[in-house]
Amino acid sequence: MILDILQYGHPLLREECNPVVHINRDLLSFLADMQETLAQGGIGLAAPQVGRPIQMATINIPPTDATTTWLEVDGRPATLAQIMPLNFINPVLHPFGRKVPYREGCLSITKVYADILRRSCVKAVLTLMDGRTVTIKCNGLLARCLQHEADHLHGGLFTDLVSPEDHDKVVRRLKLTHPDAFEEDDDSYARHMKEERRARAREAQTPPTPRKTA
């Protein structure tokens, strides 16, 4: 069954999702619906995007992707073809490496795209749907997609990470594409940037703390 994908402004997209405790028939049926929904277009989908605030996601990156040049599963080299589709619950991510830009979009924020800085690599501890826990290390599109989907499970959206230079442009686009949902006063990115500006102002007024030397 193809599920309705919640759009920007829906409160469920901002919820902290609950960990999955039991893998049962109902959960597997819901996952099958998520996969069918993702097959309509996209490479990743998280459970809260289709109405369930639980820590589950599915990723299906084409094996022809050339950006994922490093992929290990439990310390052994692997290929995208071997692990896709990647269905998992309760992910624990440790991003690392330099921050690199990449143009991101989201099935829950249609017609809006922006260059987003994320760490180039990630170590992800995932529980698969057969109950096994695996450790995946990777770079490229898979690393980015894992970070993007994990953000969804904690109420985050890629628009939260837009650079200050692109913020106004993204806000204007959101107002055009999601006019009924968007309120600038409620925009988490706007609040985040306001807090950062205040923090930088406070730091500029505070003299640096002397460091002890040996």
TORROTOR-536410 format. One record per residue: x, y, z of N, C-alpha, C in turn. Coordinates in Angstrom, 3 decimals, padded with zeros to 6 digits, always signed. Layout:
# residues N
[[X,Y,Z],[X,Y,Z],[X,Y,Z]]
...
This chain:
# residues 214
[[+000.843,-001.185,+000.000],[+000.000,+000.000,+000.000],[+000.886,+001.246,+000.000]]
[[+000.576,+002.183,-000.875],[+001.319,+003.431,-000.925],[+000.784,+004.372,+000.154]]
[[+001.672,+004.858,+000.993],[+001.294,+005.684,+002.132],[+001.365,+007.165,+001.784]]
[[+000.590,+007.965,+002.492],[+000.667,+009.415,+002.354],[+001.916,+009.923,+003.072]]
[[+002.667,+010.758,+002.389],[+003.879,+011.323,+002.980],[+003.547,+012.680,+003.596]]
[[+003.787,+012.812,+004.883],[+003.502,+014.067,+005.581],[+004.399,+015.170,+005.041]]
[[+003.832,+016.357,+004.955],[+004.560,+017.482,+004.379],[+004.977,+018.498,+005.438]]
[[+005.923,+019.321,+005.040],[+006.480,+020.360,+005.897],[+005.377,+021.100,+006.648]]
[[+005.571,+021.234,+007.935],[+004.585,+021.900,+008.772],[+003.792,+020.943,+009.627]]
[[+003.783,+019.646,+009.261],[+003.059,+018.677,+010.082],[+003.825,+018.464,+011.387]]
[[+003.154,+018.541,+012.530],[+003.866,+018.458,+013.822],[+004.602,+017.143,+014.038]]
[[+004.149,+016.059,+013.414],[+004.795,+014.768,+013.614],[+006.234,+014.768,+013.095]]
[[+006.506,+015.606,+012.105],[+007.860,+015.673,+011.554],[+008.852,+016.290,+012.529]]
[[+008.347,+016.899,+013.593],[+009.216,+017.529,+014.582],[+009.270,+016.751,+015.899]]
[[+008.720,+015.555,+015.910],[+008.718,+014.764,+017.141],[+009.994,+013.941,+017.286]]
[[+010.405,+013.743,+018.523],[+011.454,+012.776,+018.842],[+010.805,+011.391,+018.801]]
[[+011.285,+010.535,+017.926],[+010.638,+009.231,+017.723],[+011.059,+008.223,+018.784]]
[[+010.157,+007.292,+019.056],[+010.421,+006.258,+020.051],[+011.243,+005.123,+019.445]]
[[+012.177,+004.556,+020.211],[+012.888,+003.371,+019.728],[+011.919,+002.214,+019.509]]
[[+012.240,+001.365,+018.556],[+011.445,+000.170,+018.320],[+011.874,-000.897,+019.322]]
[[+010.905,-001.478,+019.999],[+011.189,-002.490,+021.022],[+011.034,-003.903,+020.463]]
[[+010.007,-004.110,+019.648],[+009.737,-005.451,+019.108],[+009.601,-005.389,+017.590]]
[[+010.229,-006.328,+016.921],[+010.032,-006.509,+015.482],[+008.968,-007.586,+015.306]]
[[+007.782,-007.171,+014.871],[+006.679,-008.121,+014.751],[+006.052,-008.025,+013.359]]
[[+004.994,-008.779,+013.160],[+004.361,-008.837,+011.846],[+003.810,-007.476,+011.423]]
[[+003.243,-006.751,+012.376],[+002.699,-005.428,+012.058],[+003.798,-004.494,+011.582]]
[[+004.946,-004.534,+012.253],[+006.059,-003.664,+011.874],[+006.575,-004.023,+010.483]]
[[+006.699,-005.311,+010.187],[+007.190,-005.737,+008.884],[+006.205,-005.367,+007.772]]
[[+004.912,-005.425,+008.071],[+003.903,-005.026,+007.100],[+004.004,-003.527,+006.820]]
[[+004.194,-002.765,+007.874],[+004.352,-001.314,+007.713],[+005.607,-001.006,+006.900]]
[[+006.686,-001.742,+007.158],[+007.917,-001.552,+006.389],[+007.687,-001.839,+004.908]]
[[+006.941,-002.890,+004.604],[+006.645,-003.199,+003.199],[+005.900,-002.049,+002.541]]
[[+004.983,-001.424,+003.276],[+004.270,-000.258,+002.745],[+005.227,+000.919,+002.533]]
[[+006.166,+001.090,+003.455],[+007.158,+002.155,+003.309],[+008.004,+001.938,+002.061]]
[[+008.401,+000.693,+001.833],[+009.225,+000.395,+000.663],[+008.454,+000.642,-000.635]]
[[+007.188,+000.256,-000.642],[+006.372,+000.496,-001.828],[+006.209,+001.997,-002.064]]
[[+006.066,+002.752,-000.983],[+005.944,+004.201,-001.091],[+007.231,+004.815,-001.621]]
[[+008.360,+004.365,-001.099],[+009.661,+004.885,-001.536],[+009.904,+004.568,-003.009]]
[[+009.410,+003.432,-003.466],[+009.611,+003.024,-004.857],[+008.964,+003.987,-005.848]]
[[+008.053,+004.832,-005.374],[+007.419,+005.812,-006.252],[+008.383,+006.938,-006.612]]
[[+009.488,+007.018,-005.905],[+010.484,+008.052,-006.180],[+011.184,+008.494,-004.917]]
[[+012.506,+008.332,-004.866],[+013.256,+008.707,-003.672],[+014.262,+007.634,-003.321]]
[[+015.182,+007.973,-002.416],[+016.194,+007.003,-001.987],[+016.133,+006.719,-000.498]]
[[+015.324,+007.451,+000.249],[+015.231,+007.214,+001.675],[+013.909,+007.696,+002.234]]
[[+013.410,+006.954,+003.224],[+012.135,+007.316,+003.851],[+012.166,+006.869,+005.303]]
[[+011.778,+007.771,+006.198],[+011.733,+007.468,+007.627],[+010.289,+007.315,+008.076]]
[[+010.080,+006.481,+009.095],[+008.727,+006.183,+009.562],[+007.903,+007.416,+009.919]]
[[+008.469,+008.437,+010.581],[+007.633,+009.599,+010.914],[+007.116,+010.337,+009.686]]
[[+007.792,+010.188,+008.560],[+007.320,+010.849,+007.344],[+006.000,+010.266,+006.847]]
[[+005.705,+009.050,+007.270],[+004.454,+008.411,+006.851],[+003.574,+008.091,+008.061]]
[[+003.757,+008.883,+009.130],[+002.771,+008.886,+010.195],[+003.040,+008.078,+011.431]]
[[+004.216,+007.437,+011.543],[+004.502,+006.663,+012.757],[+005.788,+007.160,+013.397]]
[[+005.700,+007.720,+014.619],[+006.873,+008.287,+015.272],[+007.747,+007.220,+015.930]]
[[+008.295,+006.339,+015.110],[+009.188,+005.287,+015.600],[+010.511,+005.371,+014.853]]
[[+011.559,+004.837,+015.449],[+012.892,+004.921,+014.859],[+013.098,+003.788,+013.846]]
[[+012.545,+003.989,+012.673],[+012.706,+003.029,+011.591],[+012.821,+003.785,+010.278]]
[[+013.663,+003.264,+009.378],[+013.839,+003.906,+008.080],[+014.214,+002.859,+007.045]]
[[+013.997,+003.222,+005.796],[+014.420,+002.385,+004.674],[+015.188,+003.245,+003.687]]
[[+016.277,+002.701,+003.173],[+017.121,+003.396,+002.205],[+017.326,+002.455,+001.020]]
[[+017.236,+002.997,-000.180],[+017.480,+002.193,-001.374],[+018.220,+003.049,-002.400]]
[[+019.537,+002.978,-002.348],[+020.400,+003.732,-003.252],[+020.777,+002.833,-004.419]]
[[+020.670,+003.311,-005.645],[+021.025,+002.482,-006.808],[+022.469,+001.992,-006.721]]
[[+022.720,+000.756,-007.116],[+024.095,+000.230,-007.063],[+025.044,+000.955,-008.001]]
[[+024.493,+001.740,-008.931],[+025.339,+002.508,-009.854],[+025.878,+003.794,-009.243]]
[[+025.451,+004.130,-008.012],[+025.940,+005.356,-007.371],[+027.457,+005.327,-007.293]]
[[+028.081,+006.384,-007.795],[+029.540,+006.428,-007.852],[+030.161,+007.178,-006.684]]
[[+029.337,+007.798,-005.838],[+029.886,+008.614,-004.751],[+030.273,+007.767,-003.537]]
[[+029.612,+006.629,-003.375],[+029.917,+005.755,-002.238],[+031.085,+004.862,-002.625]]
[[+032.283,+005.340,-002.347],[+033.494,+004.630,-002.759],[+034.081,+003.774,-001.648]]
[[+033.531,+003.933,-000.450],[+034.033,+003.163,+000.697],[+032.841,+002.672,+001.499]]
[[+032.748,+001.355,+001.633],[+031.628,+000.757,+002.358],[+032.097,-000.515,+003.036]]
[[+031.931,-000.555,+004.339],[+032.264,-001.744,+005.124],[+031.070,-002.126,+005.980]]
[[+030.847,-003.422,+006.123],[+029.838,-003.945,+007.033],[+030.540,-004.875,+008.005]]
[[+030.510,-004.496,+009.275],[+031.210,-005.255,+010.313],[+032.676,-005.479,+009.959]]
[[+033.290,-004.436,+009.409],[+034.717,-004.481,+009.139],[+035.109,-005.114,+007.830]]
[[+034.156,-005.593,+007.054],[+034.454,-006.249,+005.782],[+033.952,-005.404,+004.619]]
[[+034.718,-005.336,+003.539],[+034.274,-004.565,+002.367],[+032.934,-005.098,+001.833]]
[[+032.094,-004.179,+001.390],[+030.790,-004.560,+000.856],[+030.444,-003.623,-000.288]]
[[+029.385,-003.953,-001.006],[+028.905,-003.115,-002.101],[+027.470,-002.706,-001.814]]
[[+027.033,-001.647,-002.478],[+025.645,-001.207,-002.330],[+024.679,-002.311,-002.745]]
[[+025.015,-003.025,-003.809],[+024.127,-004.085,-004.290],[+023.904,-005.157,-003.233]]
[[+024.889,-005.360,-002.360],[+024.790,-006.403,-001.332],[+023.889,-005.999,-000.166]]
[[+023.747,-004.711,+000.084],[+023.018,-004.302,+001.289],[+021.712,-003.555,+001.010]]
[[+021.461,-003.231,-000.264],[+020.236,-002.507,-000.576],[+019.100,-003.474,-000.909]]
[[+017.849,-003.160,-000.509],[+017.476,-002.010,+000.324],[+017.940,-002.199,+001.763]]
[[+018.304,-001.106,+002.392],[+018.782,-001.129,+003.772],[+017.634,-000.700,+004.683]]
[[+017.099,-001.654,+005.436],[+015.975,-001.408,+006.345],[+016.478,-001.569,+007.773]]
[[+016.225,-000.584,+008.625],[+016.830,-000.637,+009.951],[+015.984,+000.107,+010.977]]
[[+016.289,-000.188,+012.236],[+015.645,+000.485,+013.362],[+016.726,+000.977,+014.322]]
[[+016.352,+001.947,+015.134],[+017.172,+002.424,+016.254],[+018.624,+002.714,+015.872]]
[[+018.859,+003.532,+014.855],[+020.240,+003.789,+014.431],[+020.999,+004.665,+015.422]]
[[+022.292,+004.372,+015.559],[+023.208,+005.216,+016.321],[+024.320,+005.618,+015.364]]
[[+024.419,+006.903,+015.080],[+025.359,+007.388,+014.072],[+026.515,+008.159,+014.692]]
[[+027.680,+007.973,+014.088],[+028.879,+008.722,+014.470],[+029.490,+009.297,+013.193]]
[[+029.017,+010.461,+012.746],[+029.583,+011.069,+011.540],[+031.016,+011.537,+011.790]]
[[+031.850,+011.468,+010.748],[+033.222,+011.955,+010.879],[+033.726,+012.370,+009.493]]
[[+034.934,+012.912,+009.473],[+035.479,+013.419,+008.223],[+035.145,+014.891,+008.042]]
[[+035.654,+015.447,+006.957],[+035.406,+016.872,+006.704],[+033.966,+017.092,+006.260]]
[[+033.489,+018.307,+006.439],[+032.142,+018.643,+006.000],[+032.171,+018.984,+004.513]]
[[+031.232,+018.385,+003.777],[+031.164,+018.619,+002.338],[+029.738,+019.014,+001.954]]
[[+029.590,+019.881,+000.955],[+028.247,+020.285,+000.521],[+027.665,+019.284,-000.466]]
[[+026.353,+019.195,-000.463],[+025.635,+018.352,-001.428],[+024.208,+018.882,-001.509]]
[[+023.655,+018.885,-002.694],[+022.301,+019.411,-002.882],[+021.291,+018.377,-002.389]]
[[+020.541,+018.731,-001.357],[+019.583,+017.809,-000.752],[+018.150,+018.255,-001.011]]
[[+017.284,+017.261,-001.036],[+015.853,+017.483,-001.058],[+015.218,+016.515,-000.083]]
[[+013.901,+016.485,-000.042],[+013.212,+015.617,+000.911],[+011.802,+015.346,+000.411]]
[[+011.355,+014.114,+000.576],[+010.003,+013.760,+000.165],[+008.950,+014.508,+000.977]]
[[+009.328,+015.008,+002.148],[+008.398,+015.762,+002.982],[+008.499,+017.276,+002.773]]
[[+009.424,+017.699,+001.908],[+009.572,+019.126,+001.617],[+009.701,+019.244,+000.102]]
[[+008.627,+018.977,-000.597],[+008.662,+018.906,-002.052],[+009.025,+020.247,-002.674]]
[[+009.782,+020.152,-003.770],[+010.140,+021.305,-004.602],[+011.076,+022.290,-003.906]]
[[+011.743,+021.830,-002.847],[+012.716,+022.678,-002.154],[+014.036,+021.913,-002.091]]
[[+015.108,+022.575,-002.522],[+016.436,+021.962,-002.513],[+017.440,+022.990,-002.001]]
[[+018.510,+022.477,-001.381],[+019.545,+023.387,-000.888],[+020.837,+022.619,-000.699]]
[[+021.950,+023.336,-000.824],[+023.254,+022.734,-000.550],[+023.437,+022.643,+000.959]]
[[+023.662,+021.419,+001.433],[+023.757,+021.159,+002.866],[+025.137,+020.600,+003.194]]
[[+025.761,+021.147,+004.221],[+027.043,+020.631,+004.696],[+026.805,+019.488,+005.679]]
[[+027.414,+018.347,+005.388],[+027.402,+017.214,+006.321],[+028.780,+016.568,+006.320]]
[[+029.041,+015.793,+007.362],[+030.283,+015.044,+007.415],[+030.335,+014.045,+006.264]]
[[+031.532,+013.862,+005.710],[+031.670,+013.038,+004.509],[+031.542,+011.550,+004.781]]
[[+031.776,+011.136,+006.020],[+031.750,+009.716,+006.362],[+030.896,+009.491,+007.605]]
[[+030.491,+008.254,+007.801],[+029.702,+007.934,+008.977],[+029.963,+006.496,+009.415]]
[[+029.967,+006.306,+010.714],[+029.912,+004.971,+011.313],[+028.518,+004.826,+011.884]]
[[+027.775,+003.848,+011.404],[+026.378,+003.670,+011.804],[+026.179,+002.293,+012.410]]
[[+025.656,+002.267,+013.610],[+025.285,+001.005,+014.254],[+023.779,+000.847,+014.073]]
[[+023.395,-000.155,+013.297],[+022.004,-000.336,+012.906],[+021.499,-001.702,+013.324]]
[[+020.238,-001.765,+013.728],[+019.577,-003.044,+013.941],[+018.735,-003.339,+012.707]]
[[+019.024,-004.464,+012.067],[+018.294,-004.845,+010.873],[+016.985,-005.523,+011.250]]
[[+016.162,-005.782,+010.263],[+014.821,-006.275,+010.540],[+014.787,-007.760,+010.910]]
[[+015.918,-008.445,+010.823],[+016.001,-009.816,+011.330],[+016.572,-009.856,+012.746]]
[[+016.764,-008.659,+013.329],[+017.242,-008.579,+014.702],[+018.744,-008.445,+014.839]]
[[+019.484,-008.633,+013.751],[+020.938,-008.499,+013.817],[+021.345,-007.039,+013.948]]
[[+022.415,-006.789,+014.691],[+023.001,-005.463,+014.776],[+024.283,-005.453,+013.969]]
[[+024.400,-004.501,+013.063],[+025.584,-004.397,+012.216],[+026.176,-003.010,+012.346]]
[[+027.461,-002.927,+012.042],[+028.153,-001.634,+012.009],[+028.565,-001.352,+010.572]]
[[+028.058,-000.270,+010.049],[+028.364,+000.136,+008.679],[+029.234,+001.382,+008.721]]
[[+030.309,+001.359,+007.940],[+031.139,+002.539,+007.746],[+031.129,+002.855,+006.263]]
[[+030.917,+004.124,+005.940],[+030.783,+004.466,+004.525],[+031.014,+005.950,+004.308]]
[[+031.051,+006.294,+003.024],[+031.125,+007.695,+002.628],[+030.081,+007.947,+001.557]]
[[+030.177,+009.085,+000.900],[+029.335,+009.364,-000.245],[+027.855,+009.507,+000.069]]
[[+027.043,+009.148,-000.924],[+025.602,+009.332,-000.810],[+025.010,+008.505,+000.316]]
[[+025.540,+007.313,+000.562],[+025.003,+006.495,+001.648],[+025.234,+007.164,+002.999]]
[[+026.417,+007.716,+003.209],[+026.693,+008.420,+004.469],[+025.748,+009.597,+004.647]]
[[+025.520,+010.330,+003.576],[+024.622,+011.482,+003.648],[+023.184,+011.045,+003.904]]
[[+022.750,+010.006,+003.224],[+021.378,+009.541,+003.376],[+021.134,+009.006,+004.787]]
[[+022.105,+008.299,+005.347],[+021.968,+007.814,+006.721],[+021.806,+008.983,+007.688]]
[[+022.577,+010.037,+007.494],[+022.462,+011.209,+008.370],[+021.115,+011.905,+008.184]]
[[+020.680,+012.006,+006.935],[+019.401,+012.660,+006.631],[+018.243,+011.908,+007.284]]
[[+018.225,+010.588,+007.138],[+017.119,+009.804,+007.703],[+017.179,+009.773,+009.231]]
[[+018.376,+009.702,+009.785],[+018.508,+009.722,+011.246],[+018.000,+011.049,+011.816]]
[[+018.227,+012.140,+011.089],[+017.689,+013.432,+011.526],[+016.168,+013.365,+011.658]]
[[+015.506,+012.738,+010.683],[+014.050,+012.607,+010.739],[+013.598,+011.924,+012.035]]
[[+014.365,+010.965,+012.495],[+013.964,+010.199,+013.676],[+014.091,+011.006,+014.959]]
[[+014.726,+012.161,+014.847],[+014.878,+013.042,+016.016],[+014.257,+014.416,+015.768]]
[[+013.322,+014.474,+014.835],[+012.605,+015.719,+014.589],[+013.339,+016.735,+013.749]]
[[+014.396,+016.309,+013.060],[+015.176,+017.240,+012.259],[+014.834,+017.184,+010.784]]
[[+015.012,+018.307,+010.093],[+014.804,+018.402,+008.657],[+016.038,+019.043,+008.026]]
[[+016.261,+018.758,+006.759],[+017.473,+019.293,+006.132],[+017.462,+020.813,+006.085]]
[[+016.272,+021.420,+006.106],[+016.191,+022.877,+006.092],[+016.771,+023.495,+007.365]]
[[+016.893,+022.707,+008.431],[+017.507,+023.209,+009.661],[+018.997,+023.494,+009.466]]
[[+019.590,+022.882,+008.439],[+021.038,+022.947,+008.245],[+021.450,+023.870,+007.110]]
[[+020.506,+024.606,+006.577],[+020.812,+025.528,+005.482],[+021.768,+026.621,+005.963]]
[[+022.695,+026.996,+005.110],[+023.662,+028.026,+005.481],[+022.970,+029.377,+005.649]]
[[+023.553,+030.265,+006.431],[+022.961,+031.600,+006.579],[+022.788,+032.313,+005.242]]
[[+023.724,+032.069,+004.301],[+023.646,+032.734,+003.004],[+022.418,+032.288,+002.212]]
[[+022.004,+031.029,+002.387],[+020.880,+030.486,+001.625],[+019.556,+030.538,+002.385]]
[[+019.601,+030.959,+003.639],[+018.404,+030.868,+004.478],[+017.212,+031.619,+003.892]]
[[+017.419,+032.881,+003.523],[+016.292,+033.684,+003.029],[+015.697,+033.083,+001.764]]
[[+016.563,+032.575,+000.885],[+016.092,+031.962,-000.356],[+015.234,+030.735,-000.064]]
[[+015.671,+029.909,+000.894],[+014.920,+028.709,+001.240],[+013.593,+029.078,+001.903]]
[[+013.610,+030.086,+002.750],[+012.371,+030.528,+003.395],[+011.363,+030.999,+002.345]]
[[+011.834,+031.783,+001.372],[+010.930,+032.244,+000.306],[+010.355,+031.059,-000.468]]
[[+011.185,+030.061,-000.727],[+010.719,+028.892,-001.463],[+009.702,+028.102,-000.648]]
[[+009.944,+027.977,+000.635],[+009.005,+027.271,+001.506],[+007.652,+027.979,+001.535]]
[[+007.690,+029.286,+001.563],[+006.431,+030.033,+001.602],[+005.635,+029.847,+000.313]]
[[+006.342,+029.637,-000.798],[+005.660,+029.402,-002.062],[+005.108,+027.984,-002.158]]
[[+005.900,+027.014,-001.702],[+005.527,+025.606,-001.892],[+004.654,+025.059,-000.769]]
[[+004.767,+025.633,+000.428],[+003.992,+025.153,+001.577],[+003.356,+026.339,+002.307]]
[[+002.555,+027.138,+001.605],[+002.041,+028.393,+002.193],[+001.147,+028.195,+003.405]]
[[+000.437,+027.083,+003.468],[-000.477,+026.864,+004.591],[+000.243,+026.374,+005.835]]
[[+001.452,+025.863,+005.649],[+002.156,+025.253,+006.776],[+003.231,+026.147,+007.358]]
[[+003.769,+027.054,+006.553],[+004.958,+027.778,+006.973],[+004.626,+029.029,+007.752]]
[[+005.213,+029.120,+008.941],[+005.141,+030.335,+009.755],[+006.554,+030.648,+010.205]]
[[+007.052,+031.797,+009.800],[+008.456,+032.106,+010.086],[+008.739,+032.112,+011.580]]
[[+007.778,+032.573,+012.389],[+008.009,+032.623,+013.834],[+008.180,+031.230,+014.421]]
[[+007.618,+030.208,+013.754],[+007.707,+028.846,+014.258],[+008.812,+028.049,+013.586]]
[[+009.514,+028.686,+012.661],[+010.538,+027.961,+011.911],[+011.733,+027.670,+012.807]]
[[+012.052,+026.397,+012.972],[+013.126,+026.019,+013.888],[+014.465,+026.575,+013.416]]
[[+014.672,+026.642,+012.101],[+015.930,+027.172,+011.605],[+016.066,+028.646,+011.960]]
[[+014.981,+029.394,+011.783],[+015.029,+030.815,+012.118],[+015.365,+031.002,+013.593]]
[[+014.750,+030.199,+014.457],[+015.053,+030.309,+015.889],[+016.506,+029.940,+016.150]]
[[+016.962,+028.856,+015.488],[+018.332,+028.393,+015.687],[+019.336,+029.467,+015.293]]
[[+019.104,+030.093,+014.130],[+020.035,+031.113,+013.668],[+019.998,+032.345,+014.569]]
[[+018.816,+032.700,+015.080],[+018.716,+033.838,+015.986],[+019.518,+033.561,+017.264]]
[[+019.412,+032.339,+017.773],[+020.163,+031.972,+018.973],[+021.661,+031.991,+018.703]]
[[+022.061,+031.520,+017.493],[+023.489,+031.531,+017.164],[+024.018,+032.965,+017.063]]
[[+023.231,+033.852,+016.466],[+023.668,+035.252,+016.353],[+023.828,+035.875,+017.740]]
[[+022.885,+035.570,+018.629],[+022.997,+036.106,+019.990],[+024.222,+035.541,+020.701]]
[[+024.495,+034.238,+020.490],[+025.649,+033.610,+021.133],[+026.948,+034.227,+020.624]]
[[+027.016,+034.462,+019.296],[+028.228,+035.078,+018.736],[+028.407,+036.502,+019.265]]
[[+027.297,+037.216,+019.444],[+027.382,+038.573,+019.981],[+027.899,+038.552,+021.413]]
[[+027.406,+037.588,+022.197],[+027.886,+037.479,+023.581],[+029.368,+037.137,+023.623]]
[[+029.787,+036.220,+022.741],[+031.199,+035.825,+022.707],[+032.085,+037.004,+022.320]]
[[+031.593,+037.831,+021.393],[+032.378,+038.988,+020.956],[+032.577,+039.993,+022.079]]
[[+031.641,+040.027,+023.027],[+031.724,+040.970,+024.137],[+032.474,+040.401,+025.333]]
[[+032.763,+039.083,+025.301],[+033.429,+038.430,+026.432],[+034.897,+038.220,+026.120]]
[[+035.793,+038.749,+026.951],[+037.229,+038.554,+026.691],[+037.587,+037.078,+026.814]]
[[+038.531,+036.606,+026.006],[+038.911,+035.191,+026.062],[+039.492,+034.821,+027.411]]
[[+039.259,+033.603,+027.832],[+039.778,+033.105,+029.102],[+041.245,+032.741,+028.934]]
[[+042.113,+033.269,+029.797],[+043.545,+032.939,+029.658],[+043.770,+031.441,+029.834]]
[[+044.690,+030.887,+029.035],[+045.036,+029.484,+029.147],[+046.281,+029.340,+030.010]]
[[+046.278,+028.285,+030.799],[+047.452,+028.017,+031.636],[+048.544,+027.421,+030.751]]
[[+049.753,+027.808,+031.016],[+050.890,+027.247,+030.284],[+051.799,+026.530,+031.277]]
[[+052.475,+025.538,+030.766],[+053.360,+024.749,+031.646],[+054.607,+025.546,+031.988]]
